[in-house]
Amino acid sequence: MLATILAEVQPLVGLGACIGAGIAAIGAGLGIGKIGSSAMEAIARQPEAAGDIRSNMIVIAALVEGVALFAVIVSVLSMFV
């Protein structure tokens, strides 16, 4: 019974992986956009802190990109498992 269900679902695995990768990319884009927007707003309010804000923004953006890359790789690997 389980083998029959898995055989019927197998063609949809690629579609699910593509949707997962797309959602991860969209989420990363939205997150980095929010980070950039907040950083520009903070720099406009306190121009003397621009260096600190910029360095923190770059670190946080790198973490968001890392999580997005991890999600894309997991969704692509799920096609082969």
GROMACS elastic network, one bead per residue, 0.5 to 0.9 nm:
[ bonds ]
;  ai    aj funct       b0    kb
    1     4     6  0.51813   500
    1     5     6  0.64516   500
    1     6     6  0.87784   500
    2     5     6  0.51184   500
    2     6     6  0.61803   500
    2     7     6  0.85513   500
    3     6     6  0.50984   500
    3     7     6  0.60517   500
    3     8     6  0.86532   500
    4     7     6  0.51029   500
    4     8     6  0.63380   500
    4     9     6  0.87554   500
    5     8     6  0.52198   500
    5     9     6  0.62796   500
    5    10     6  0.86724   500
    6     9     6  0.50829   500
    6    10     6  0.59524   500
    7    10     6  0.53463   500
    7    11     6  0.80358   500
    8    11     6  0.70771   500
    8    12     6  0.83617   500
    9    12     6  0.55472   500
    9    13     6  0.68649   500
   10    13     6  0.54539   500
   10    14     6  0.81266   500
   11    14     6  0.67077   500
   11    15     6  0.78379   500
   12    15     6  0.51873   500
   12    16     6  0.62262   500
   12    17     6  0.87063   500
   13    16     6  0.51098   500
   13    17     6  0.62120   500
   13    18     6  0.86798   500
   13    78     6  0.78232   500
   13    79     6  0.58337   500
   14    17     6  0.50969   500
   14    18     6  0.62153   500
   14    19     6  0.86291   500
   14    76     6  0.81993   500
   14    78     6  0.85922   500
   14    79     6  0.58589   500
   15    18     6  0.51555   500
   15    19     6  0.61962   500
   15    20     6  0.85914   500
   16    19     6  0.51084   500
   16    20     6  0.60957   500
   16    21     6  0.86201   500
   16    75     6  0.79971   500
   16    79     6  0.84991   500
   17    20     6  0.50428   500
   17    21     6  0.61566   500
   17    22     6  0.85513   500
   17    72     6  0.83417   500
   17    74     6  0.85683   500
   17    76     6  0.56631   500
   17    77     6  0.82888   500
   17    78     6  0.67815   500
   17    79     6  0.64675   500
   18    21     6  0.51422   500
   18    22     6  0.61157   500
   18    23     6  0.86182   500
   18    72     6  0.87181   500
   18    75     6  0.73646   500
   18    76     6  0.74977   500
   19    22     6  0.50650   500
   19    23     6  0.61597   500
   19    24     6  0.86151   500
   19    75     6  0.86124   500
   20    23     6  0.51917   500
   20    24     6  0.62210   500
   20    25     6  0.86988   500
   20    71     6  0.77599   500
   20    72     6  0.71263   500
   20    74     6  0.89653   500
   20    75     6  0.58763   500
   20    76     6  0.85387   500
   21    24     6  0.51102   500
   21    25     6  0.62366   500
   21    26     6  0.86664   500
   21    68     6  0.84639   500
   21    69     6  0.88805   500
   21    71     6  0.67858   500
   21    73     6  0.79311   500
   21    74     6  0.85399   500
   21    75     6  0.59830   500
   21    76     6  0.74030   500
   22    25     6  0.51243   500
   22    26     6  0.61466   500
   22    27     6  0.85145   500
   22    72     6  0.79700   500
   23    26     6  0.50983   500
   23    27     6  0.60229   500
   23    28     6  0.85561   500
   23    72     6  0.89165   500
   24    27     6  0.50993   500
   24    28     6  0.61757   500
   24    29     6  0.86413   500
   24    67     6  0.85363   500
   24    68     6  0.54350   500
   24    69     6  0.79887   500
   24    71     6  0.60994   500
   24    72     6  0.63934   500
   25    28     6  0.51222   500
   25    29     6  0.61976   500
   25    30     6  0.86656   500
   25    65     6  0.88812   500
   25    68     6  0.62541   500
   25    69     6  0.81894   500
   25    71     6  0.86636   500
   25    72     6  0.76396   500
   26    29     6  0.50903   500
   26    30     6  0.62040   500
   26    31     6  0.85530   500
   27    30     6  0.51653   500
   27    31     6  0.60635   500
   27    32     6  0.86082   500
   27    68     6  0.76425   500
   28    31     6  0.50204   500
   28    32     6  0.60752   500
   28    33     6  0.84036   500
   28    61     6  0.88297   500
   28    64     6  0.61586   500
   28    65     6  0.63135   500
   28    67     6  0.81295   500
   28    68     6  0.57954   500
   28    69     6  0.89892   500
   29    32     6  0.53054   500
   29    33     6  0.60442   500
   29    34     6  0.85944   500
   29    65     6  0.87666   500
   30    33     6  0.50711   500
   30    34     6  0.61854   500
   30    35     6  0.86410   500
   31    34     6  0.51615   500
   31    35     6  0.62133   500
   31    36     6  0.86777   500
   31    61     6  0.79905   500
   31    64     6  0.70480   500
   32    36     6  0.61012   500
   32    37     6  0.84836   500
   32    60     6  0.84558   500
   32    61     6  0.58077   500
   32    64     6  0.71489   500
   32    65     6  0.82189   500
   33    36     6  0.51664   500
   33    37     6  0.60819   500
   33    38     6  0.85681   500
   34    37     6  0.50785   500
   34    38     6  0.60682   500
   34    39     6  0.84421   500
   35    38     6  0.52635   500
   35    39     6  0.60490   500
   35    40     6  0.86259   500
   35    57     6  0.65843   500
   35    60     6  0.77827   500
   35    61     6  0.71237   500
   36    39     6  0.50713   500
   36    40     6  0.61263   500
   36    41     6  0.85445   500
   36    57     6  0.71692   500
   36    61     6  0.85713   500
   37    40     6  0.52929   500
   37    41     6  0.62418   500
   37    42     6  0.86605   500
   38    41     6  0.50722   500
   38    42     6  0.61159   500
   38    43     6  0.86033   500
   39    42     6  0.50244   500
   39    43     6  0.60966   500
   39    44     6  0.85214   500
   39    50     6  0.86714   500
   39    53     6  0.64059   500
   39    54     6  0.70777   500
   39    56     6  0.89096   500
   39    57     6  0.66328   500
   40    43     6  0.50754   500
   40    44     6  0.61060   500
   40    45     6  0.86610   500
   40    50     6  0.89088   500
   40    53     6  0.88139   500
   40    54     6  0.88718   500
   41    44     6  0.51045   500
   41    45     6  0.63585   500
   41    46     6  0.87509   500
   42    45     6  0.51196   500
   42    46     6  0.61240   500
   42    47     6  0.79508   500
   42    49     6  0.84636   500
   42    50     6  0.80854   500
   42    53     6  0.74932   500
   43    46     6  0.50741   500
   43    48     6  0.78055   500
   43    49     6  0.67352   500
   43    50     6  0.52970   500
   43    51     6  0.89266   500
   43    53     6  0.70500   500
   43    54     6  0.84374   500
   44    47     6  0.57784   500
   44    50     6  0.85936   500
   46    49     6  0.57013   500
   46    50     6  0.71263   500
   47    50     6  0.53282   500
   47    51     6  0.88021   500
   48    51     6  0.77594   500
   48    52     6  0.89978   500
   49    52     6  0.55792   500
   49    53     6  0.62131   500
   49    54     6  0.85929   500
   50    53     6  0.51515   500
   50    54     6  0.59223   500
   50    55     6  0.85709   500
   51    54     6  0.51770   500
   51    55     6  0.62206   500
   51    56     6  0.86425   500
   52    55     6  0.52890   500
   52    56     6  0.62158   500
   52    57     6  0.85220   500
   53    56     6  0.52125   500
   53    57     6  0.60238   500
   53    58     6  0.86810   500
   54    58     6  0.62401   500
   54    59     6  0.87560   500
   55    58     6  0.51958   500
   55    59     6  0.63849   500
   55    60     6  0.87566   500
   56    59     6  0.51808   500
   56    60     6  0.62023   500
   56    61     6  0.85254   500
   57    60     6  0.52432   500
   57    61     6  0.60121   500
   57    62     6  0.85326   500
   58    61     6  0.50982   500
   58    62     6  0.61222   500
   58    63     6  0.86907   500
   59    62     6  0.51589   500
   59    63     6  0.63697   500
   59    64     6  0.88157   500
   60    63     6  0.50667   500
   60    64     6  0.62865   500
   60    65     6  0.86564   500
   61    64     6  0.50816   500
   61    65     6  0.61706   500
   61    66     6  0.85607   500
   62    65     6  0.50593   500
   62    66     6  0.60970   500
   62    67     6  0.87041   500
   63    67     6  0.62961   500
   63    68     6  0.86340   500
   64    67     6  0.52317   500
   64    68     6  0.62183   500
   64    69     6  0.86303   500
   65    68     6  0.50111   500
   65    69     6  0.60469   500
   65    70     6  0.85019   500
   66    69     6  0.51208   500
   66    70     6  0.61318   500
   66    71     6  0.86247   500
   67    70     6  0.50377   500
   67    71     6  0.61962   500
   67    72     6  0.86980   500
   68    71     6  0.50522   500
   68    72     6  0.62153   500
   68    73     6  0.86349   500
   69    72     6  0.51233   500
   69    73     6  0.61686   500
   69    74     6  0.85674   500
   70    73     6  0.51913   500
   70    74     6  0.61262   500
   70    75     6  0.86227   500
   71    74     6  0.51238   500
   71    75     6  0.61462   500
   71    76     6  0.86218   500
   72    75     6  0.51755   500
   72    76     6  0.61982   500
   72    77     6  0.85662   500
   73    76     6  0.51289   500
   73    77     6  0.60086   500
   73    78     6  0.84810   500
   74    77     6  0.50720   500
   74    78     6  0.60715   500
   75    78     6  0.51169   500
   75    79     6  0.71270   500
   76    79     6  0.56606   500
   76    80     6  0.76913   500
   77    80     6  0.55364   500
   77    81     6  0.67436   500
   78    81     6  0.53550   500
